[in-house]
Amino acid sequence: MVAAAFFFSRNDVSRDKLDPLVASIVYQFSKSPSLWRVLGPRILDTIRSDPRIFETAFENQFQKLIVEPCSEVESALWEELPNVIIIDGLDECVDHLSQERLVSTVRKVITSHRTLIPWIFLICSRPEPQIRDAFTNFNDCLESLDVNSSEKANKDVEKFILDRFANLRKRHPALRHESELWPSKATVDQLVARAQGQFIFAVTVTKYIDTRDERPQDRLDDVLRIYVKAGSTSPYSDLDLLYLHILSQCQKWDQVQPILRLIRTPHRRPSMEQTYGHMNWRSCTRIEDLLGRKRGEVAVLLSRLHAVLHIPDDDSDIEIAHASFTEFLSDTNRCAHYHTQEIPDSEYDDCVATLLLRTLSLLTPFYPHSQMRSALTTSFSSWINTLRDHWSKLTRDSFQYWHDYCVKVNAPSMALLTALNGVDPYCLLAASLYYNFVPCRSHIWQRVVNWAENFGSCTNEFIAKVNIYMQGYRVAFPPEIPRQEAVWQTFEIQASFDDDPSASHDIAAFCREVYGIDKKYIPRRSPILIIFPVDNGILGDWAEVTCTKDDQNTMRDILQVLRWMDLHQRKLLLDDIRKDTCGSVIPGQFETQSLVRMKQLVKKIWEALLLGHDGYVLPHYSFMNPSYNTYSSGPRTNTVMSPILLPPANLGRAMDLPEVEASSPNSDAKSFYTASDLSDTEHDAFIPETPMLVPDDGNSPLTTSCEITPPVIVPANGQKPQGSDSGKRKVSPNDGSPATRTFKRLKWFTVSDES
């Protein structure tokens, strides 16, 4: 019984190498209840002990996941278990050394006296020299069957030919009046003899005859006429002569050959390219894109090659029907002037890069370049519609990989240089954000600029645009975008200046603690905005903010400082930014000038996006004052807790706060809680910047500066909070004295003007 099977195919990048073989076999073991019952626990233990085992060498995978688990099974159990592993098309494994490694590994399993595993390996392959040599040391445990020269193989080929002709007579209109005697027995015998047990000859002949633009009878006569008679000095075999005849039917060989070159060339992915959402790079549509052909041209040009090519009706890849045709095209002694080689790496990368850049350039004419409000409304609507209509896998790959292919090209073509100079980095950034792609970061742009500088004045236009873009740009948000959302998006966009994409979590915490904006409650939707050069602006009610490389350097400094600061220092820094103090300055570690730059960045974004919008105000924040940043240096005095911040009257929703105790400033616990620290229940509650306690006895709220949680929500009209469930809360005043009082456990509640 068959336990597992693996089929190599040089036309399939997922099956043309040795890497996936063991994983495929193990997966098939798992689908066999009888095998998995005895092998499963052992295999799973191995994977748990080494989760990255499938990244190790093939020999190690085979030993650990197949040989060792099977060796532990009692011999008696094998009598009832499947024990045949089929490996078909070994010659289709593109690496010859891998072919030999596989055969050698199987030989060790079969011939070793230490592993009494009753496996039967059925390996099917064309008799390539390196494969024949690899089987020489199997001793008496090897049985071979030459299917080409056996009488049974000839019988199989004859049956195949007769079945194909019978099917053709039933459905082809030109054969309507032919009897079952067509073709004659002599003709069939001749075809069988010429096939020499090889199905590829029989398949190619019958596919060549099966055509609509000529009579099958005439095509069969063509095949019979190219028969190589005994004693002929022709260097070509029957199959080669058949291939030559098929190619001779192509009336536009000069246009067909570039297509065959592309089909022969495997698509080379960038090293970081993901395998999900795989695009068919050898479909008719994609070949037309790569070669600049009109829609439908490829199918027409290849219409006479259906005997040697699989040309699907959908957008799947075109494939060469058999490896023998690929080998034929590669050998000038066999194919003469039809010699067709693969495309060299640099030339192919040039071809792909040009296509990707041209795909991106399709968006540029629709990008709103006008900053006049009257023209912007119409052009912006057209731009959004264009983005929706242009989404495709090709669009995705164009945004993500154009730069990877460009920098691999040694001598760019004029087509690639023209496409490169047409790049609009502002349009690319706005579109990539809409599609939720990772924007090109500074190091990627710099990498392409460094490459482009090698080609003199041909790339000056591209280099000049990118150098200006990399210094900064203006981001414009339409009126319908909430300003809190615009703040979050601004920091996300600004991060593209940085080479570290891992700062998103830190930025989220910063926005939450400084602006009271929680990422959790920012809608998950495509950012709809426009990116302009810094010196441009929009007239009207759009919100605008500049993002510069210096701003991101400042933001990076903020995040780095927050990482190494302890809880108390972090609170001092955030308070300094809010209140324009300087208690966090540490000479030699965190200087005053760095703090000033941080404050300027925070205030700039607040003024551009929050001030006066949507009723969003931050009472008691010092940067509302025009004199912000004009303070005199000196330590901040910690005396009295700042007044509680009252929320707008329409915020709040009922939910219990968690049971959390306050902690001292030196502990690792958070000094105050925000919405993201609570449950995932949907709510829009306001979180005060400063904690507050309401005693059970109804006295005034505790105002001694302390570290305590949870925070308190109070109504906008100043009424007492609702609450229940008295309980102990530990309070650690800043003066170090102990204090324990009983306070209510507060609840969230709906706040309104009537409350």
N, C-alpha and C positions, 0 to 999 in steps of 0.2 A: 504494500500500500504506500502511496505517495505521502510523505510527511511535509515536504516543502518543495518549491520550484522557484528558480530565478532565471529571468530571460535578459541577457545583455542586448543592447541595441545602440548602435553608434548614432542613430538619429534622435535619441532621447537623452538629454544631459543628465537625467536622473537615473539612467541605467547603462551608461557607457563606461563606467569605472567600477573599481572593486569596493569602494567605500560603503555603499548601502547593502551589500550582500548579506552580511551577518544579521543586521537589524531586520531585514526582510524575512530571513529564515526564522529568526526568533519570533517575529510577529505571527508567522504562519503556524509555528508550534503552539502559540497561545490560542489559536482558533481550533485546534484539535483537542477536544475534551480529554481523550485518553492520554495523549502526550503531555498536555499541560498539567494533568493531575500528578504526574511523577516528576516532570522537569520544572514546572512553574515555580515552586518554592525555592529551588536551588538557583534558578536564573534570577529571580527577584532579589534574593539575598546578595548575589553578586552585583547587581545593579545598585542596590542600596549602599553597599560598601564602597562602590566606585561609581558615582552618578555620571561621571564623564567618560565612562568606558567606551562609548561609541565614538569618542574622539581619538582613541588610541589606535595603534597599528592594527591592520587586518588580522595578522597572526595572533595577536593578543586577544582580540575579540573572539576569534574562532576557538581559541583554547579555553578561555574563561566562560564563554556563554554556550558553547556547544559541546566541546570535548569533555571538560571536567564535569558538568552536570550529568551528561550521559554516562560517564564512567562510574558514577555512584549508583546507577540503577541496576538492580539484580538481573542476572542473565535470564532468569525464567520469565520476567515481565516482558522482555523484548519480543517474545513469541507472539504476543497479542498487540504489539504496537506498530504503527507505520514506521518504516525504516528506509524509505527511498527518497533521496534528495536529487532533484533534476536541475542541472545547470545547462541551459541552452544558449547557443550562439556565443561560445567563449571567444571566438575570433572577432566578435563585435565589441569586445572590451578594447578600447582604443590604445591602451598602454600595453605594449608587448611584455614588459617586465611584470606587470600585474597578472597577465595570463600565466606566466611561469610560476609566480608566487602562489596562485590559487592551486595549480596542479601539484606543486610541491607540498602545500599544506594538506591537501587530500591524501597524498601518498604517505605522509607521516602518520596520519590517522589510521589508514588502512593497514600499513605494514608494521606499526609499532606493536610490540608484544605487551606493552604496559597498558594499553587502552583496548580492552576487549569490547569494542562497540560494533554491533552487527549492522553498520550503515552500508547501504548500497548507493554509490554516487553514479548517476547517469549523466555523463558530460557529452554534449553534442556540439560539434564544431567542424568548420572546414579544416582540412589537414594542412594548416600553415606550418612552415618549417620549425619555428620556435615551439609550437604546440606539440608537434610530433616528437621533437627532441625531449620535451619535458616528461613524456610518458615512457621513456626508455628504461627507467629504474623501478618499475612497478613489480618486477618479478612475475610470479604466477597468480597474482591477485587481480590481473587486468584482463578483461575480455574486450576485444574491439570488433566493430562491424563497419565495413566499408560499404556504405549504402549506395555509392555511385556506381560500383561495378557489379552489384548483385542483380540477379535475374528478377528478384522480387521488386527491386527499385524500378526496373524497366516496366514491369507490369503496373506498378502504381502510376508511373508517368503516363502510360497508355490509357489507363482508366481516367486520369485527370483530363487528358486531351479529348477523349471521346465525350466526357460529360460537358466540357466547355463548348464543344461544337454542337452538341445536342441542344444546349441552352440557347446558343446563338441562333440556331435555325428557328426556334420557337418565337423569338422576339424581334429579329431583324427583318425589316420589310423587304430587303433585297434578296433574302433567302426563302421567301414565302413559297416559291415554287420548287425549291430544292428538295430532293428526297432524302431519306435516311442514309442513302449510299454516298452522300457528300459529307465530308471528303472521302475519297476512296481508301480502301484498306492499305493500299500501297503507299499512299500519301501519309497516312497515320504512322505506318511502320517507319517511313523515312524520317519523320519528325522525332519519333521515339529513339531511333538510332543516333540521331544527331544530338539529342539531349544528353546521352550517356549517363542516364540516371539522375541528372540534375534538374530539379523542378524549375529552377530559374529560367532555363531556356524555354521550357514548355509554357510557363506563365507569361514570359515576354512575348512569345509568338502569338499566343491566343489573345493577349491584350492588344497587340499591334493589329491583328486582323479585325478586332471588334471596334469598328469605326463607323461614323455616319457620313463622312464626306467622301468615301470611296466604297466600291463594292467589296465585301469581304473575300469574294472569289478572286478578285484581282490582287488583293493584298497577300493572299495565300500563295498565289503564283509568284509574287515578288520574293517571298521567303524561299520558295523552292528553287528559284533561279540563282540565289546567292549560295547555293550548296557547294561546299568545297569537295571536289571529286578526289578520289584516292590518287595519290601520287602528285597532287598539286604542290607547287613550291610556295604557295601563299603562306606568309607568316601568321595569318590570322586564324583563330579557331572559329567554329560556327557561331558561337555567341558573339565574338568580336565583330564578325561580318554582319551579324544581325544588328548590333548596336550602330555600326557605321551606316547601314542602310536607313535605320530610323532617323539618325541625325541628318542624313542627306535630304530628308523630306522637309526639313526646316528651311523655308524660303528666305528668312531674314536671320541668318545665323549671327550676324554682327550684333543684332539686338537680343538674340536668345542667349548668347554666351555670357554677357554680364549677369543675367538672371541665374544661370547655372553656377557661375562663380559664387554668387551670394548664397545660393542654396547649399553649395558645398562647404561654405565657411561657417563654422559654429559661432553662435552669438557669444561674444565675450562680455561678461558682466563685470561692472566695477566690483572691487573686493568687498565693499560694504553693502552691495545691493541685496535687498531682501528677496526671498523666494516667493513670498505671498503675492497673490495677484499677478502671477506670471503672464507676460505679454507674448503673443506669438509673433516673433520677429521674422519668421519665414512664411507668413501668410501672404496671399496675393496682395492684399491691401498694404501691408507693411513693406513689401518689396517695391511696390509702386511708389511709396513714400520715399524710400531710401534711394531709388534710382531716378526719381523725378518723372515717373510715368503717369499717364492719365488712368483714371479708374477703368478697370476692365481690360487694360492692355496686356497685362501679364498672362491672364487666362487665355487670351487669343494667341499670343506668341507661343505659348507652351501647348497649344491644342494638339499638336502632332507628336507630343512626347508622353502621352498618357501611358504608353507601354512601359516606360522606364521611370515614371514619376507618379507618386500618389498626389493628385491635385484635388483637395476636398472642395465640396460645394459651399461650405461655410468658411469662417475666418481662421480655420486651423492651419497649422504649418504644412507647407508642401514638403514632401519627403522623397528622397531617392528610393526607388523600390527595392534595390538590392545592392549590396556592397560591391558586387562585381562591376557594376556600372561606374561607381566612383573610382575603382581601380583602373578601369578602362580609360576614363577621362584623364587620369594622372600620368599615363604612360604614352609618351609620344611615339614609341615604336608600334603601339597598337592602334591609337586613335588618330594618328597623323595630324592634320591641321585642325582637328576638333579638340586638341589639347586644352584642358580647362583646369587651372589650378585654383587653390583657395586664395582669398584676398589677404595680403600681408596685414599684420596687426595694425600698423600705423595708418594705412590706407583705410582699413575698416573703421577704426576709431574716428577718422576724419569724416567718413560717410555718416556715422551715427551722430556725431557731434553736430554736424550741419543740419541733420533732420531735427534734432532736439531744439536747436536754437531757432530754426524756422518755425517750429511749432509754437515756441514762446512768442515769437514776433507777430503771430496772428492776433494776439491780444492787444498789442501796442496801439494800433489805429483807433481802438475804442476807449483807450484810457483817457480820463478827463484831464487834459492838459490846461484847459482854460480855468483861470481863477475867478472870473467874473460870475457872480451868483446867478445872473440870468441865464448864462450858458451852462453853468455847472449842473443845474437841476436836471436838464435834459440829458446831458452827457453822462451824468452819474447813473441815471436809470438805465441808459443803454449799456453802460459798463457792467452793471450787475447782471443784466440779462445775458451779456456775452460770456461772463464767467460761468453762469449756469449751463449755457449751451455748449461750451468748449470742454467740459469735463470729459476725460477719457483716460484710459491707462497710458496712452502716449503722452497726454498732458502731465500726468503724475510723474512718469519717468523723465520727462523733459525738465521739470523743476528740480528733481532730486539728483540727476546724474549728468547734466550737460557739462558741468565743470570737470567731472572725472574723465570724460572722454576727451575734452579739449586738451588737457595737459599731457595726454599720452601721444599727441600727434607731433611728429618730428618736423614735418614740412607741410604746414597747412595749405590746403587748396584755396584758390581765390573765392570759391563758394563759401568755405568756412570763415574766411576773414571778413567777407561781406556780412555774413550772418552775425558774426561777433560784434562788428561795429554797430549793428542795429539793436544791440541789447539796451534796454531801458531799465536800469536797476530799481528805479522808483516803482515802475509798473510791476516788476517781478516781485518786489517785496509785498506790495498791496495784494497781488493775486495769490501769492503763496500763503499769506495770512488768511485769506478768504477760504482757501482750500484746506487749511489746517496742516500745511506742510511746514517742516522746519525751515525757517529762512536761512539763506546763505549767510554764514557768519563771517566776521572780518578776515579770519585766516584763510577762508576759502576764496574770497575775493582777492586777497593778496597773492594767494597761490596762482590764480589765473593771471593776474597782472604780471607777476614775475615771469610766467611762461610767455605772455604776449610781448614782453619787452625784447624778446629774442628776434622779433621779426620787423624791427625798424619802424618806419613811418606807417606801415600798413595797418598797425593797430593803435595809432596815436589817438584816434577818436574814442575808442573803447577805454583806453587807459585814462584819458582825461576825465571822462564821465564817472568812472569808478572812483578815482581819487577824490573828486568833489563829493560824491555820495558817501564815501567812507568817513568823511569829517562830520557829517550830520545831515539831518533832513527834518522837514516839518510834517507832522502828522495831523490830519484834519478829520474830525469826527462829525458826522451829520447830526442834525438836531435831535433825531429820534433815539440816539444812543444815550442811555443813562450815563451821567458823568462819573459815577462810581465805577461803572464798567470801563469807561474810557481811561480812568487812572490805572486800573489793573492792566489793560491792554498796552498802555504806554510803557509800563515797566517791562512787560513781556517783549514788546517790539525793541525797546532799547537794549535788551539783552543780546540782540543779534550782533552788537558791536563786540561782545565778549566771546572768547573762544571756549568758555566753560558753560555747557548747556545744563549743568546740574544745579544751577542756582535758583531754579524756579520755586522750590520749596521755601528757601530763605526769603525770596521776594514776597511770597504769599504771607509769611509771618510778618514781614516789615509793613506791608500794606495794611494788614489787620491791626497792628499795634499802633501805627502812626496815624493812619487815616480812618481806622474803623471799618475798613472794607475787607470783607471775608470772601476769599476765592470760592468757597463752597456755594455761595449764593449768587455768584456771577453766572448768568445764563450760559449754557454750553451751546454756543452758536458761532457761526463763522463771523469773524470781525469784518465789518463793512466800513471801510475808511479809504482815505486817499493819502498818498505820500508825495510830497513836493520837495524841491530843493529848499534849503534853509531861507533863502532870500525871497521866496514866494509866499504869498498869503491869500486867504480867501475873504471876500467881502460877504457879509451876511451873518447868519446866526449859527454858523459852524463853530465848534470848539477846536482850538488849535494849540499845539504844544510842540516845541522843538526838542529833538532827541539828538544828542551829539556824543561823539566818542568820549569827550571829557566827562560828560554826565555819567556814562556807564562806568568810567574809571572811578568816579566818585561813589557810585552805587556799589561797585565791587569792593571798594575800601570799607564802606559801611558794613557789608555782609561779612567781610573778613574779620573786622573788629568785633562784630557781634558773636562770631564763632568762638573767639578765644576769651571773650569776657565771661566772667561768672554772672550769676543771676543778678546780684546787686549792682555790678558795674553796668550790666545791660540795661537795667531800669534807669540808672543815672543818665546813660546816654540818650535813651528814648525821651526821658523827661527834659534833658537839655535841648533836644530838637523841638519838643513841643513848646517849651517855656522860655527859650532863648537864654538859658543859663549855661554854665560851663563846668558843672561838677564832675564830669566824666574825664576831663583832661588829665592825662598822666604824662608828664614830661619824659621824653625819650621813648615813649610807646605810642601815645595817642596825643598828637599836638593840637593846639588851638586852631591852626589853619585848616586842618583836616575836618574839624568839627564845623567850622564856618562853611566850608564847601558842601558838607552834608546838609546843613540848614538851608543853604541857598537852593539846592536841588529840590528839597522837600517843599519849600515855599513856592518855587517856580511852578511846579506841577499843580500845587494847590490853587494858586492864583489863576492859572490857565484853565483849569478844568472844573474846580469845585466852587470857587468864590462866586456867590450869587446865583448858583444854578440849583434847581430842584429843591430849594429850601434847605440846602445842605450847609450848615454852619457849624463851626467848632468853637463854642463859647469858651472863653478864658484861655484860648491858645494864643500865645504871644505873637506868632507870626501874622496875626490879623493886624497887628500894629505896624505902621510904616517904618518905625524905628527898629524893626527886627534886625538882628545881627550887629547892632551898634552898642552892645553891652560892653561893660568893662570886665576884664578878666578877673577871676577870683573864684574861690570855691562856693558851691551852692549850699545854702543853709537849709537843712531839713527840719522844719518846725511843725507846721500844721498841714493837715491833708487838704488838698485843693477841693474847692466846692464840687459837688457832684454835677455831672453833665446831664441836663434834662433832655429827653428825646423829643422828636417831633410828636405831636399828639396822635398821629395815626399809626404808630408802630407798636408792636407787641402782640404776643399770642400766648395762650395758656399752656404751660408745661412745667413739670417739677424740675427744680435744680438738683444736681447730683449731691450726694453726701460727700463733702470735701472739707477737710480741716485746713485752717490757715497754717502757715509755716513761717519760720524765722527767715530773714533775708539771706542768711548764709546757707540755707538748704538748697537742694536741687529742684524743689518743687517750683511751680510757676507762681509769680507774685500776684497775678490776677488772671481771671478767666475771660475768654471771649466766646462768641457764638460757636466757633469751631471746636471748642473744648467740650461742648455739651453733646446731647444725643443728636442723631441724624434726623430728628423730627423737623419737618419743614416749619420755619418760623422766620420772622423779620424783626426780632426783638432788638431793642437798643441795649448795648452793653456800656455802662459808665466806665470812664477812663480810670476812676479811682474807686476802690472797694468802699463799702459803707455797711454799717450794722444798725439794726433797729432793735433795741432791747424789748424784752417781754413786758416791762412795766410801763411802756408807752412814753418813756422819757425821750429826750432829743436823741437823734442818731449819734453814735460814737464818732468823734472827729479827731481822735488822737491818731497821728500818723502811724500806721502799722501795716504789716503784711497779713492780709486775711482774705479768705474766700468763703462762700461765693459772693459775687457782687450783688448789688441790690438794684432792682428796677423800681423807679418811682413815677407816679403820674405827672403829666406836664403841668397840671394845675396845683401840684404841691401836696395833694392829699396823701395820707399814710398808705404805704404798700399793704396789699392783702397778704396774709400769711397764716401758717399753722405749723403744728408739729415742733414744739419747743425742743431744743436739744443743746448740748454743750458745744461750744466753739472755742478753740484755743486761740488766744490773741497774743501776739508778741510785739509789744510797743517798741518803737525805735530806740527808746532810752535803755532797753535791756531789762526792764523790770517785768516780773511775771504778772500775768493777769488772766483770770478765767471768769467769764460771765456767761449767763444763759441768754441766748438770743433765739428769735423765731427762725424756723426754717422757711425761707421765703419761696413763693411760687411765682412763675411767670403769670401775667394776666393781661387781658386786652386793655389798652389805654386809649381813651378817646376824650373828646371835649366834655362829654357828659359824665365821665368817671369821677 
